[in-house]
Amino acid sequence: MELSDANLQTLTEYLKKTLDPDPAIRRPAEKFLESVEGSQNYPLLLLTLLEKSQENVIKVCASVTFKNYIKRNWRIVEDEPNKICESDRIAIKANIVPLMLSSPEQIQKQLSDAISIIGREDFPQKWPDLLTEMVNRFQSGDFHVINGVLRTAHSLFKRYRHEFKSNELWTEIKLVLDAFALPLTNLFKATIELCSTHANDASALKVLFSSLILIAKLFYSLNFQDLPEFFEDNMETWMTNFHSLLTLDNKLLQTDDEEEAGLLELLKSQICDNAALYAQKYDEEFQPYLPRFVTAIWNLLVTTGQEVKYDLLVSNAIQFLASVCERPHYKHLFEDQNTLTSICEKVIVPNMEFRAADEEAFEDNSEEYIRRDLEGSDIDTRRRAACDLVRGLCKFFEGPVTGIFSGYVNSMLQEYAKNPSVNWKHKDAAIYLVTSLASKAQTQKHGITQANELVNLTEFFVNHIQPDLKSASVNEFPVLKADGIKYIMIFRNQVPKEQLLVSIPLLINHLQAESIVVHTYAAHALERLFTMRGTNNTTLITAAEMAPFVEVLLTNLFKALTLPGSSENEYIMKAIMRSFSLLQESIIPYIPSVITQLTQKLLAVSKNPSKPHFNHYMFESICLSIRITCKANPDAVGSFEEALFMVFTEILQNDVQEFIPYVFQVMSLLLEMHKNEIPSSYMALFPHLLQPVLWERTGNIPPLVRLLQAYLERGANTIASAAADKIPGLLGVFQKLIASKANDHQGFYLLNSIIEHMPPESVDQYRKQIFILLFQRLQNSKTTKFIKSFLVFINLYGIKYGALALQEIFDSIQPKMFGMVLEKIIIPEIQKVSGQVEKKICAVGITKILTECPPMMDTEYTKLWTPLLQALIGLFELPEDDTIPDEEHFIDIEDTPGYQTAFSQLAFAGKKEHDPVGQMVNNPRIHLAQSLHKLSTACPGRVPSMLSTSLNAEALQYLQGYLQAASVTLL
């Protein structure tokens, strides 16, 4: 694409169309942009548009499109084409920083993100002048520019907070500190001075405080991995200024908004975070400053109001106290009983209250409420911070703290009892206090794993939780119902099993509650209870114990999906999946109705898939329905195909990318259930599965390979007779996969199925070419993973076509090639093969080479006979060699970049491990002994003499053991 006005005009029109609410206009425009994004100059056209367009909406749209384009295409993936040409990359890096700095804030944010994506890949090696370019802008004095630089630096350096330590990371951080730490410190001091100069100018203060927030965030990122020498030397400057900013109060920066945190609150929150970081990680160096920070933050907590805008500040301030109180050498600060009482009374109890804002979120923004409350993304809520502080204090002062709070809990419950409909919030706070007091250690998977001995959880459950859940109406006091259900969920390991069994019908009943939070919690609690393990690793709650509730459980779960706000509720769908898994054949009578409802749901969500977890559990539930029913009645597979194929066809025709990998997995499961020939409905689809476009998407590869394997297992003869013209297409897929380091193992899966199942004559003409392709790949890039797969393949080939055929095909490519493969690959590398089935294939294959390949006995290959036998005994007896050379690091399939659908394995569509050797050989060691015996009968005297001259003593001893076990001798 040329950088012409005509192309700019075309691009403008298509960008406009992508904003159209009508999918008929929007989708084709999106497809057009997708089709041209590989063209040279495309990103430069976008940058020109966002710089020169007269329409603001086009500028913003171009900046978002550009950022997403960079996100998808900048990373260069090994074995895959470079999606952005080198000249475009150079031009982008040359222009993007000045363009970002001169753009309005809305566009600056998008370009800043794009710079950090490019920086993640190219900085510092391929973009060495980025830092200098940014630091030089600090001199400009223009805070619009300075804030642009700070914002970009923040998005570039914040990854230091969660990267694993490595030499590369240290080198990069050192480079950044050398160039950035001093200018940042000078900017910090200058900005603080400007704040006092402009103390009465509201608009100037807003800009300056935005800078201070970013500077404080950068301080956190640069200090996270370790305490840099520069910051240790300049701690006085930073900490004194941080302390004075914590205590600063400027009327001009206060906001009237009760919801949105203002600049002052955001800055103080970040400073609390910075102080907590130093208190936790660098406590020795920070010790001189700690008392004044404790005092300042304590005063902050006691004087800050209950408004939502202070939530982040209060929670970070409490988190600071929590991190300090659990360090042994700060213990003395909290020892006094009056201090503890004061903290409990003034900080913990007030911040555990259920406020009007919480009530509003519970009712009107339930999804966000659930995410914060259940999934632990409530890091910045006051309640969570107060809870962490209770846990921190209990580390050294469990007795006194439990004593203080028991009094509070009792008085709150008494208040509630006086007038429940008015005072229900008192009970809510009491339950929250008990929960935070009792829980010492918690995991998502198991709930509470360590509890406070001083709290009687079962008694509290029976007296205060159960009555709420047993009340006649599922809709009264929804917050208390949610608290009660959450209590069961959290303390499921502490409450006795009989109490859990009493709770199950109550939870099933609450699936009908109108409140989204209540019926979601009920579904989640059931799902968690069904995963609990009892003795001997079976589920704690058995299918037999659930028998009386099966019908009402399934009815209420599916009904819950029809409640307003829960049509794609992932917790309900996960509970459906878990119920199927637990109940197994008890669900068979309900399958016709269940599969109809699941299919209708699938059809509805395929129009616009937006909830990945919901979709995943829905497909898992479909797989479970198929597995459970077909296990009892294999012929039922046809009725599932009838129910599902219409929807599947629609998904494939409409190219619903998110669902296609799932559809392939379910189809594989169904096809593998067929016992006889392959049904014609599958054969009609076969040619479409070989289309290159399907194989372009990484997420499709694993399920598609499995589906093709199912075709080969069930219908190799049909393919050979009715679709022989498609065999080159099948081998074309193998060729594409084998060329990629990330997917070569998938290519071997496919090749192994072709060799194992296709009639030999149908692949005769292609065999030599297959081997040549494999050798080319071995020469170009030999990796451990490739060698392991290659070894399994050649041994499978030997088992299928005979060892002689293997030797002949190698030597037909190049004379003496067979000996080279034995000497350079099989003998030295066989120890790397892993997996039971893989090892068995290799053992049987090598046994065939040793005993059924005449050239091994009387040509120059004979010298390799004993080393090969020694390698085979090593495969049996030595530990697996799992070393991988340093220069090899495989790209994980899930990790390839871009927004393509990643492949998500369905647990319940799992494939049974297939053993191609099967019953032919049960024990490979005995098989070796028997085969050697047979060989020695054919040429007496040869085998023992070869063994005695060159097999090492230990290997010989093992071999004697095999011969004894097989009751044979060598002649």
Secondary structure, DSSP 8 states (H G I E B T S, - for coil): --S-HHHHHHHHHHHHHHT-S-HHHHHHHHHHHHHHTTSTTHHHHHHHHHHH-S-HHHHHHHHHHHHHHHHHHSS--TTS--SS-HHHHHHHHHHHHHHHHHS-HHHHHHHHHHHHHHHHHHTTTT-TTHHHHHHHGGGG--HHHHHHHHHHHHHHHGGGGT----HHHHHHHHHHHHHHHHHHHHHHHHHHHHHHHTTT-HHHHHHHHHHHHHHHHHHHHHHHSS--HHHHHTHHHHHHHHHHHHH---GGG--S-SSS--HHHHHHHHHHHHHHHHHHH-HHHHGGGHHHHHHHHHHHHHH--S-GGGHHHHHHHHHHHHHHHTSGGGGGGT-SHHHHHHHIIIIITGGGS--HHHHHHHHH-HHHHHHHHHSS--TTSHHHHHHHHHHHHHHHHHHHHHHHHHHHHHHHHHHHHH-HHHHHHHHHHHHHHHHHHHEEEEETTTEEEEE-TTS-HHHHIIIIIHHHHHSS-SSSSHHHHHHHHHHHHHTTTTS-HHHHHHHHHHHHHHTT-SSHHHHHHHHHHHHHHHH-B-GGGSBSS-HHHHGGGHHHHHHHHHHHTTSTT-TT-HHHHHHHHHHHHHHGGGGGGGHHHHHHHHHHHHHHHHTS---HHHHHHHHHHHHHHHHHHHHH-GGGHHHHHHHHHHHHHHHHHTT-TTTHHHHHHHHHHHHHH--SS--HHHHHHHHHHT-HHHHHSGGGHHHHHHHHHHHHHHHHHHHHHH-GGGHHHHHHHHHHHHT-TTTHHHHHHHHHHHHHHS-HHHHGGGHHHHHHHHHHHHHH---HHHHHHHHHHHHHHHHHH-HHHHHHHHHHHSTTHHHHHIIIIIHHHGGG--SHHHHHHHHHHHHHHHHS-THHHHSGGGGGHHHHHHHHHHHHHS-------TT-----GGG--SSS------GGG------SSGGG-S-HHHHHHHHHHHHHHHSTTHHHHHHHHHS-HHHHHHHHHHHHHTT----
